[in-house]
Amino acid sequence: MRERVICVMARMLDQDDGLYVYAQHLLEQLLELDSGSRYLIVLPSGKRARQFDRFPNAEVRVVAAPKTLWDQIVVPFVAWRGGADLIFNPKFSLPLVWNRPAAFVLQGSDWYVNPQNYPWWDNVYIRTAMPLYLRKADRVLAISRTVVDDLSPYLRLDRSKIVVSYAAPGPSFTPRRDELALARFREAYALPERFILTVARTYHTGHGRLPAYPGGNNERLVRAYRLYRERGGRLPLVVAGKRVDAYLRARGYEDRELEDIVFTGFVPHERIHSLYQLAELFVLATLNESFCFPLVEAMACGCPAIAPSTGACYEIGGSAIRLVDPFDPESIAEALLELDRSPERRRAMSREGLEVVRRFSWKDTARRTLAVFDALVPPSVPAARAGVAPQAPAKP
């Protein structure tokens, strides 16, 4: 018998968004919980090659290549040379030439339920490749039940091999406050004393030309905020996110429409918990969330949250959040006024949110993932099979 070898397609660690956060926390927990297995972590660049140096069971390989070549040629070759028993991708692709067990995480459904969010070539690629990856996978981990339900009308899903694993807030997202650090953070970002917070996405991560991302729904949120102010609301709106001001101005928004809105620019993930701790309330108006990291991060910090009724937000937050119709600025404005005028409601939502968010932890996500690995490949496996080249998949 020998140690189990798991090859991880870790391309998403190169990103600076929620997918990086997901991969980082999940892999750290897997390496801690599964110390008897060797994790062969394949990266396309050295950007975060030292991320797992403290784990003796982590072996990092950096191989640069274009995405399709990296997925379909580089990864299976590195896995074969490393004697891997299983390939795991925390995102959604798999090498089709791999002839041993494989699993991936179904992170979203946007390409099907909101195709306008993506360039046409992305939609063509996903609609061609996703059915192949689903057939190739021995198991699929879904980030929420909503993702599975959303995709069911479009794809032939074998629910018997799908496990909902969820995600979680990181350890820095907590109601425990460091007042001195918060004061320094407030000064660094020129934040008002009291404010409403939103986090915004305007462009796609990872595209050189940065095509716009209409699913961020920033235009309707700004219109809702103007209605809130016209009807007596007095709290400024703080918007965290890259190039949001420029995005809105390029679409015709001027000083009058953006009055009392503070744009922080990009806030590093390791610091953004301070925004949630300082905010009076949090509002998100995106059109579709597959899990919604900002929502669980806000609740974990004790910040009462307004969130869209679409996507997975109700599955995640339940009655602890105030749901709105993201397509209707009136609905969003009404919720802003309601929570602004009721400190008691905000305190009750804060308490309930802290209770709800305890259901989500990275350790639990890793345990569900490990259960999938164990079902596919026992923790101890027969003698090494290195030298057996990967084979092309059988024709369906």
C-alpha positions as CSV (number, residue, x, y, z in Angstrom):
1,M,0.0,0.0,0.0
2,R,1.1,3.6,-0.6
3,E,-0.1,7.1,0.1
4,R,-2.9,8.4,-2.0
5,V,-1.9,11.1,-4.5
6,I,-4.4,13.8,-5.4
7,C,-3.6,16.2,-8.3
8,V,-5.3,19.6,-7.9
9,M,-5.9,21.8,-10.9
10,A,-5.2,25.1,-9.1
11,R,-5.4,27.7,-11.9
12,M,-8.0,29.7,-9.9
13,L,-5.3,30.5,-7.3
14,D,-4.0,33.0,-9.8
15,Q,-7.2,35.0,-9.7
16,D,-7.9,37.9,-7.2
17,D,-11.6,37.2,-6.6
18,G,-13.9,34.8,-4.7
19,L,-12.6,31.8,-6.6
20,Y,-9.1,32.4,-5.3
21,V,-10.6,32.7,-1.8
22,Y,-12.5,29.4,-2.3
23,A,-9.4,27.5,-3.5
24,Q,-7.1,28.9,-0.8
25,H,-9.3,28.0,2.1
26,L,-10.4,24.7,0.8
27,L,-6.9,23.5,0.0
28,E,-5.5,24.6,3.3
29,Q,-8.2,22.6,5.1
30,L,-7.8,19.5,2.9
31,L,-4.0,19.5,3.6
32,E,-4.6,19.7,7.3
33,L,-7.4,17.1,7.5
34,D,-5.8,14.7,5.0
35,S,-2.2,14.6,6.1
36,G,-1.8,11.0,4.9
37,S,-2.3,11.9,1.3
38,R,0.1,13.8,-1.0
39,Y,-1.4,16.8,-2.8
40,L,0.2,17.5,-6.2
41,I,-0.9,21.2,-6.8
42,V,-0.5,22.3,-10.4
43,L,-0.3,26.1,-11.0
44,P,0.0,28.0,-14.3
45,S,2.4,30.6,-12.7
46,G,4.5,31.2,-9.7
47,K,2.2,34.0,-8.4
48,R,1.2,31.9,-5.3
49,A,3.6,29.0,-5.6
50,R,4.7,29.5,-1.9
51,Q,1.1,29.5,-0.6
52,F,1.3,26.0,0.9
53,D,5.0,25.8,1.9
54,R,4.0,25.0,5.5
55,F,2.3,21.8,4.6
56,P,4.6,18.8,4.2
57,N,2.0,16.9,2.1
58,A,1.8,19.6,-0.5
59,E,3.9,19.4,-3.7
60,V,3.6,22.4,-6.0
61,R,4.4,22.2,-9.8
62,V,4.4,25.4,-11.9
63,V,3.8,24.9,-15.6
64,A,2.8,27.8,-17.8
65,A,0.6,27.2,-20.8
66,P,-2.5,28.5,-22.5
67,K,-5.7,27.6,-20.7
68,T,-7.0,24.8,-22.9
69,L,-3.5,23.3,-23.4
70,W,-2.9,23.5,-19.6
71,D,-6.2,21.8,-18.8
72,Q,-6.1,19.0,-21.4
73,I,-2.4,18.3,-21.8
74,V,-0.2,19.8,-19.0
75,V,-2.3,18.7,-16.0
76,P,-2.9,15.1,-17.1
77,F,0.8,14.7,-17.9
78,V,2.0,16.1,-14.6
79,A,-0.6,14.0,-12.8
80,W,0.5,10.8,-14.6
81,R,4.2,11.5,-13.9
82,G,3.4,12.2,-10.3
83,G,1.4,8.9,-9.9
84,A,-1.9,10.7,-9.1
85,D,-4.9,8.6,-8.3
86,L,-7.4,11.4,-8.6
87,I,-7.6,14.7,-10.4
88,F,-9.6,17.4,-8.6
89,N,-10.5,20.8,-10.0
90,P,-12.0,23.4,-7.6
91,K,-13.5,25.1,-10.7
92,F,-15.3,23.3,-13.5
93,S,-13.0,21.7,-16.1
94,L,-11.4,18.3,-16.3
95,P,-8.8,16.8,-18.7
96,L,-10.8,14.5,-21.0
97,V,-7.8,12.2,-21.6
98,W,-7.5,11.2,-17.9
99,N,-8.5,7.6,-17.3
100,R,-8.6,7.6,-13.5
101,P,-11.2,9.1,-11.1
102,A,-11.9,12.8,-11.4
103,A,-14.0,15.4,-9.6
104,F,-14.7,19.1,-10.0
105,V,-16.7,21.9,-8.3
106,L,-19.7,23.4,-10.0
107,Q,-19.2,27.0,-9.1
108,G,-22.0,28.7,-10.9
109,S,-24.8,28.7,-13.5
110,D,-24.5,32.2,-15.0
111,W,-23.6,31.0,-18.5
112,Y,-27.1,29.5,-18.7
113,V,-29.4,31.6,-16.5
114,N,-27.7,35.0,-17.3
115,P,-25.8,34.5,-20.5
116,Q,-25.7,38.3,-21.1
117,N,-23.0,38.5,-18.4
118,Y,-20.4,36.8,-20.6
119,P,-18.9,37.4,-24.0
120,W,-20.4,35.2,-26.7
121,W,-17.2,33.1,-27.0
122,D,-17.4,32.2,-23.3
123,N,-21.0,31.0,-23.7
124,V,-20.2,28.9,-26.7
125,Y,-17.2,27.3,-24.9
126,I,-19.2,26.6,-21.7
127,R,-22.2,25.2,-23.5
128,T,-19.9,22.9,-25.6
129,A,-17.6,21.9,-22.8
130,M,-19.7,21.6,-19.7
131,P,-21.7,18.6,-20.8
132,L,-18.4,16.8,-21.5
133,Y,-17.0,17.7,-18.1
134,L,-20.1,16.5,-16.4
135,R,-20.0,13.2,-18.2
136,K,-16.2,12.9,-17.5
137,A,-16.5,13.6,-13.7
138,D,-17.0,10.7,-11.4
139,R,-18.3,13.1,-8.8
140,V,-19.4,16.7,-8.9
141,L,-19.3,19.0,-5.9
142,A,-21.8,21.9,-6.1
143,I,-21.4,25.1,-4.2
144,S,-25.1,25.3,-3.5
145,R,-28.4,23.4,-4.2
146,T,-29.5,26.5,-6.2
147,V,-26.8,26.0,-8.8
148,V,-27.9,22.4,-9.4
149,D,-31.6,23.5,-9.7
150,D,-30.7,26.3,-12.0
151,L,-28.8,24.1,-14.4
152,S,-31.3,21.2,-14.4
153,P,-33.4,22.7,-17.3
154,Y,-30.3,23.1,-19.5
155,L,-28.1,20.1,-18.7
156,R,-28.6,16.4,-18.2
157,L,-27.4,16.1,-14.5
158,D,-26.9,12.8,-12.8
159,R,-27.9,13.9,-9.3
160,S,-26.6,10.7,-7.8
161,K,-23.1,11.8,-8.3
162,I,-23.6,15.4,-7.1
163,V,-22.7,16.5,-3.6
164,V,-23.5,20.0,-2.3
165,S,-20.5,21.2,-0.4
166,Y,-21.0,25.0,0.1
167,A,-18.3,27.4,1.0
168,A,-17.7,29.7,4.1
169,P,-16.4,33.0,5.4
170,G,-12.7,33.2,6.3
171,P,-11.5,33.4,9.9
172,S,-11.0,37.2,9.8
173,F,-14.7,37.7,9.3
174,T,-16.0,38.0,12.8
175,P,-17.9,40.5,15.0
176,R,-14.9,40.8,17.3
177,R,-13.5,44.3,16.6
178,D,-10.1,45.9,16.9
179,E,-11.1,49.5,17.4
180,L,-7.6,50.9,16.8
181,A,-7.2,48.9,13.6
182,L,-10.7,50.0,12.5
183,A,-9.9,53.7,13.1
184,R,-6.8,53.4,11.0
185,F,-8.7,51.6,8.2
186,R,-11.4,54.3,8.3
187,E,-8.8,57.0,7.9
188,A,-6.9,55.1,5.1
189,Y,-10.1,54.8,3.0
190,A,-11.6,58.2,4.0
191,L,-14.8,56.5,5.2
192,P,-17.7,58.4,6.7
193,E,-18.7,57.8,10.3
194,R,-21.9,55.8,9.4
195,F,-22.6,54.3,6.0
196,I,-24.3,51.7,3.9
197,L,-21.9,49.2,2.3
198,T,-22.0,47.4,-1.0
199,V,-19.3,45.4,-2.8
200,A,-19.4,45.8,-6.6
201,R,-18.2,43.9,-9.6
202,T,-18.1,45.7,-12.9
203,Y,-15.7,43.7,-15.1
204,H,-14.8,40.1,-15.6
205,T,-11.7,38.8,-13.8
206,G,-9.0,37.2,-15.9
207,H,-9.9,38.8,-19.3
208,G,-7.2,41.1,-20.8
209,R,-9.8,43.4,-22.3
210,L,-12.0,43.4,-19.2
211,P,-15.5,43.1,-20.8
212,A,-18.3,44.5,-18.7
213,Y,-20.2,42.4,-16.2
214,P,-23.9,43.5,-16.3
215,G,-24.8,41.0,-13.6
216,G,-23.2,43.3,-11.1
217,N,-26.4,45.4,-11.5
218,N,-24.6,48.6,-10.3
219,E,-26.8,50.9,-12.3
220,R,-30.1,49.8,-10.6
221,L,-28.4,50.0,-7.2
222,V,-27.4,53.6,-7.8
223,R,-30.9,54.4,-8.9
224,A,-32.3,52.7,-5.8
225,Y,-29.8,54.7,-3.6
226,R,-31.0,58.0,-5.3
227,L,-34.6,57.0,-4.4
228,Y,-33.5,56.3,-0.8
229,R,-32.0,59.7,-0.5
230,E,-35.0,61.5,-2.1
231,R,-37.3,59.8,0.4
232,G,-35.3,61.0,3.5
233,G,-32.5,58.5,3.8
234,R,-29.3,60.1,5.1
235,L,-26.6,57.5,5.1
236,P,-23.9,57.7,2.5
237,L,-23.2,54.6,0.3
238,V,-19.7,53.1,0.3
239,V,-18.9,51.1,-2.8
240,A,-15.9,48.7,-2.6
241,G,-14.7,47.3,-5.9
242,K,-12.2,47.9,-8.8
243,R,-13.0,50.7,-11.2
244,V,-16.6,51.1,-10.2
245,D,-16.5,54.9,-10.4
246,A,-15.0,54.8,-13.9
247,Y,-17.5,52.2,-15.0
248,L,-20.5,54.3,-14.0
249,R,-19.2,57.5,-15.4
250,A,-18.5,55.8,-18.7
251,R,-22.2,54.9,-18.8
252,G,-23.3,58.6,-18.3
253,Y,-23.5,58.9,-14.5
254,E,-22.4,62.4,-13.4
255,D,-21.6,64.1,-10.1
256,R,-25.3,64.6,-9.3
257,E,-26.2,60.9,-9.6
258,L,-23.1,59.9,-7.7
259,E,-23.5,62.4,-4.8
260,D,-22.9,60.9,-1.3
261,I,-21.4,57.8,-2.8
262,V,-17.8,56.9,-1.7
263,F,-15.8,54.7,-4.0
264,T,-13.0,52.9,-2.2
265,G,-11.5,51.1,-5.2
266,F,-10.2,47.6,-4.7
267,V,-9.9,46.5,-1.1
268,P,-7.7,43.4,-0.5
269,H,-9.6,40.5,0.8
270,E,-7.5,40.3,4.0
271,R,-8.7,43.8,4.9
272,I,-12.3,43.9,3.7
273,H,-13.7,42.5,6.9
274,S,-13.1,46.0,8.4
275,L,-15.7,47.4,6.0
276,Y,-18.3,45.0,7.1
277,Q,-17.5,45.7,10.8
278,L,-17.8,49.4,10.3
279,A,-21.0,49.5,8.1
280,E,-24.5,50.1,9.5
281,L,-25.9,47.7,7.0
282,F,-24.9,45.8,3.8
283,V,-26.7,45.8,0.5
284,L,-26.1,43.5,-2.5
285,A,-28.1,43.9,-5.7
286,T,-26.4,41.4,-8.1
287,L,-28.6,39.5,-10.4
288,N,-27.5,36.0,-9.6
289,E,-25.3,34.6,-6.8
290,S,-24.3,30.9,-6.8
291,F,-23.2,31.0,-3.2
292,C,-22.6,34.7,-2.3
293,F,-19.3,35.2,-0.4
294,P,-20.2,38.9,0.5
295,L,-23.4,37.7,2.1
296,V,-21.8,35.2,4.5
297,E,-18.9,37.6,5.2
298,A,-21.3,40.3,6.1
299,M,-23.4,38.0,8.4
300,A,-20.2,36.6,10.0
301,C,-19.2,40.2,10.9
302,G,-22.6,40.9,12.4
303,C,-23.6,43.3,9.6
304,P,-27.4,43.2,8.7
305,A,-27.7,42.3,5.0
306,I,-30.0,43.1,2.2
307,A,-29.7,40.6,-0.7
308,P,-31.3,39.6,-4.0
309,S,-34.2,37.2,-4.0
310,T,-32.6,35.6,-7.1
311,G,-29.9,32.9,-6.9
312,A,-28.7,31.2,-3.7
313,C,-29.0,34.1,-1.2
314,Y,-32.2,32.8,0.4
315,E,-30.7,29.3,0.5
316,I,-27.7,30.7,2.4
317,G,-29.2,33.4,4.5
318,G,-32.8,32.4,5.0
319,S,-34.9,34.7,7.3
320,A,-31.8,36.4,8.6
321,I,-31.6,38.6,5.5
322,R,-33.9,41.2,3.9
323,L,-34.7,40.0,0.3
324,V,-35.2,42.4,-2.5
325,D,-36.0,42.2,-6.2
326,P,-32.7,43.1,-7.9
327,F,-34.5,44.1,-11.1
328,D,-36.6,46.7,-9.2
329,P,-34.9,49.9,-7.8
330,E,-38.1,50.6,-5.8
331,S,-37.8,47.3,-3.9
332,I,-34.1,48.0,-3.1
333,A,-34.9,51.6,-2.0
334,E,-37.7,50.4,0.3
335,A,-35.4,47.9,2.0
336,L,-32.7,50.6,2.5
337,L,-35.2,53.0,4.1
338,E,-36.8,50.2,6.3
339,L,-33.5,49.1,7.8
340,D,-32.1,52.7,8.1
341,R,-35.1,53.7,10.2
342,S,-35.1,50.6,12.5
343,P,-32.0,50.1,14.6
344,E,-34.0,47.3,16.5
345,R,-34.5,45.4,13.2
346,R,-30.8,45.8,12.3
347,R,-29.8,44.4,15.7
348,A,-32.2,41.5,15.4
349,M,-30.9,40.7,11.9
350,S,-27.3,40.9,13.1
351,R,-28.0,38.3,15.9
352,E,-29.9,36.0,13.5
353,G,-27.2,36.3,10.8
354,L,-24.5,35.3,13.3
355,E,-26.5,32.1,14.1
356,V,-27.2,31.3,10.5
357,V,-23.6,31.7,9.3
358,R,-22.3,29.1,11.9
359,R,-23.7,26.5,9.5
360,F,-20.8,27.2,7.1
361,S,-17.2,26.4,7.8
362,W,-14.2,25.6,5.6
363,K,-13.6,22.5,7.7
364,D,-17.1,21.2,6.9
365,T,-16.6,22.0,3.2
366,A,-13.3,20.1,3.2
367,R,-14.9,17.1,5.0
368,R,-17.6,16.9,2.4
369,T,-14.9,17.1,-0.3
370,L,-12.7,14.4,1.4
371,A,-15.8,12.1,1.6
372,V,-16.0,12.4,-2.2
373,F,-12.3,11.6,-2.5
374,D,-12.6,8.6,-0.2
375,A,-15.5,7.3,-2.2
376,L,-13.5,7.4,-5.4
377,V,-10.1,6.4,-4.1
378,P,-9.5,4.9,-0.6
379,P,-7.0,6.8,1.5
380,S,-4.5,4.0,1.1
381,V,-4.1,2.7,-2.4
382,P,-2.3,-0.3,-4.1
383,A,1.3,0.0,-5.3
384,A,2.1,2.9,-7.6
385,R,0.8,2.9,-11.1
386,A,3.3,5.4,-12.5
387,G,4.3,4.6,-16.0
388,V,0.8,3.9,-17.2
389,A,0.0,6.6,-19.7
390,P,-3.3,8.4,-19.7
391,Q,-5.7,7.1,-22.4
392,A,-8.3,8.9,-24.5
393,P,-11.8,8.6,-23.1
394,A,-14.1,6.0,-24.7
395,K,-16.6,7.5,-27.2
396,P,-20.1,8.1,-25.7
